[in-house]
């Protein structure tokens, strides 16, 4: 059949599914019946190449360089997302939470103590990167120590507890004190 030119040929096409072509890639090739086809390895940011498949469903199998071509074939690249790990540390450096997410995913930080002693939690040191995580991260809690104690002098009226106020904060107005025979004026 080869000598007479009657050997059947089939077309094999490749769909990168958003990936970038690897060395030696051709979008379509012709193969003699029963022959094999060279397969390139594409790349895709945030994903690991899982192989060339005969379709997108669970029933479609992987196609390798040793498989014989027995008809026209459309091969599809399959991708597995890269997993990244985000580790959250508290003020003391202890691990508060570890989250494993897909590349580029948003991460929701865990709850941490709002205060430690007289220090106040103000956020995470890499908060902006948590919107689209692309690498393993260690994220640390940030606390500020700029505190002031507000004392309320009540001139022998009912006592008002002292309040710890952080730098830049406005203290909350306490309940008015009471004193027999007097009206509180401010």
Order of alpha helices (4+ residues) and beta strands (2+ residues): beta-beta-beta-beta-beta-beta-beta-beta-beta-beta-beta-beta
